[in-house]
Amino acid sequence: MGKITVETCEIEGLKVITPTVFGDERGYFVETYNYNDYKEAGIDQVFVQDNQSSSVKNVLRGLHFQINHPQDKLVRVLAGEVFDVAVDLRPDSATYGKWFGVLLSAENKKQFFIPKNFAHGFLVLSDYAEFAYKCTDFYHPGDEGGLKYDDPDIGVEWPLCGEALIMSEKDKKWGGIREYTESRG
C-alpha cells in the first residue's frame, strides 16, 4: 500500500484516510482515489456517483441520510476547511446514535469514509469551501432523511464561532434521533 494511511475511529466502520502527497517547488501531486489501495484498506465499495458543492463560512449542511437507498460515502475538501460529522444509525450497532467528527481541509487532504446507515453533515469553518464526495448509490429524490444538527440526544460538539449558522429551511426542520428511532419501529 503506502499511498494512503487509514485510521479507524471509535465507531466501527468509519475511517479517516490520509493520502501521500508528493510536493516540490512546483506544487504537489496526490492520488485521491485508487480502487486497489482502498480495497486493501478494507474499503471495497464501487462508487457510482461523484458530487461537489461549494459553501461559505458558517454553512451547516446536514445531518442527512438516505432512507431506502443508503449510500457509502467517501468525502473530502478541495478548498477551505470543514468540520465533518457522521452519526451511527445502524439499528443493531453498539454505537447507535453516537457521532464522530473530523477536520477536513484542502491543506490536510484527509478523506472520511462513511458507511451506509450513517447520517452525515458538515460545518464550513473557512470563508469558502468546496466539498466533494463519492457515493455507492445514485441520488433518489424523495428518499432523504435527516436529523436535527443540535439534537441534545446526539450531542455533536460543533466548533461554532458565535456567528449565525446558514442552513436550508429543510435542515432547520429535521427532528431528533428519538423521533427517528420511534418512526422506524
N, C-alpha and C positions, 0 to 999 in steps of 0.2 A: 504494500500500500504506500505509505509515505507521503502521498499528495494531500491527504486530509487527516486531521486529528479529530476524533469523535469522543465527546464527553457525554456520559449518561447522566441523567438527572435523578432526583429523589422520587420522581414519578415515573414508573416504568413505561418505556416506550418513547418518551421524549428524549431527543438528542440534540446537542449543540455541536455543530461541525465548524471547524476552523480549517480553511484550505491553506495550502502552502502558497506564499506569494513570492514571486521572483521579481526583484526590482534592481534598478541601476539608475544612472543619471538621466536616462530617457523616460523613466516611468516604471510601470510594473506590468506583469502578466500573471493572471491567476486562472486556473481551470475551475469554473464554477460548478460544473457537474460532469461526472464520468460514471456511467452506469456500473462499470466493473468495480471501481473503488467503493461506491456506495453499497453495492451488493456485498462486498467483502466486509463492510462495516455493519451489516445486518439491515440495511435499508434496500430491500429488494422489491421496490414498487415500480410500476410502469406509470409514468406521468403522461397525461393526455392533453393537458391544457396549461398554458402559462398566462399569468395575469400580471399587470403592473398598474400601480396607482401613484398619484402624487398628492401630497398634503402639506399644509402649512402648520406652523407651530401650534401646539395645543389641540390639534385634531385628535379625537379619540374615535377609533373605528372598532366596533365590537360590543360585546363578545358574541361572535357569530358561529353558527354550526349549520350543517345540512341535516334535515330530519330523516328522509328516506333514502338519500343518496350520499352517505357520508364520504368525505374525502380525506386522504392523507395529504399533507401539505409540506412543502419544503420552501421556507421563506427566507428572504434576505433583503438588505437595504442597499440600493445603488447610489444614493446621495443622501446626506444627512444622518440623522440618528433617531431611533425609536426604542421605546421600551415595549417588548413583545411578550404577550401572555397567552398561556394555554391553561384551560380548566378541564379536568378529567370528568367526562360524562359517561364513562363506561359503567353500565349498571352493576356489574359484579366486581368492580375494582376495589381494592383495599384503600385506594386514594380518591374515591369518588368525591367530587366537589372540591378537591384541593387544586391549587394553582401553582404555576411556576412561571417566573419571568426572567427575561434575559435582555441585555442591552445589545442591539444590533445596529451597526453603523457602516457607512462607506469606508471608514478608517479601519475598523477591526475585521471587516469582511466575513464575520461569522454568519452562519446559517442556522436555522432552527427547524428540526424535523418534528412535525406534529402529526401523530397517527389519527386514524378515523376515530370518531366519537369523542372529540375534544372540542370545546368552544375556544375560539381564538379572537384576539383583538390586539390593538397596539395604540400607543400614545406617541405622537411626534414631539420630540424634545428639541430639535433644531429648528431654525427658521423655516426650513423647507426639507422635505424628504421624498425620495422616490422608493417605493416598496415593490418588490417582485416576488411572485410565488408560483410554484409548480403544483398542480393538483392531479390526483389519480382518478377523478371523475369529472365529467363536464358539469357546468353550471345548469341547474334545473330551476327555472323561475317558479316561485311559489313553494319551494322546498326549504326556505330559510327559517332558521330558528335563532333565538338569541337570549342572552342573559343580561340583566342589569349590570353595568360596569362596576357599580359601587355597592353591590349586594353584600350586606354585612355577614351573611352566612358563608360567603366565599372569602371575603376579606382581602382582595387584591390590594397590595400596597403600591399604588401608582405613584410615581415620582412627580406629583403635582407641584407646579411652581407658583401657585397663588393666583394665576390668571384664569379667566373663564375658559372652560372647555368648549370646543367646537364639535358638535355632534349632529348627526342626521336626526330628523324627527323620529324615524323608526327606532334608532338606537336609544333614544330617550324613553321609549315606551316599553322596552322589554321588562319582563317580570324577573323575579329572583329564582334561585335554584330550588327552593321549596315548591313553588308553583310548577316549575318544570317537572320535578320529581313526581308530584301528585298527578300531573296530567299524563304521565307515562304509565300510571297504574301501579 
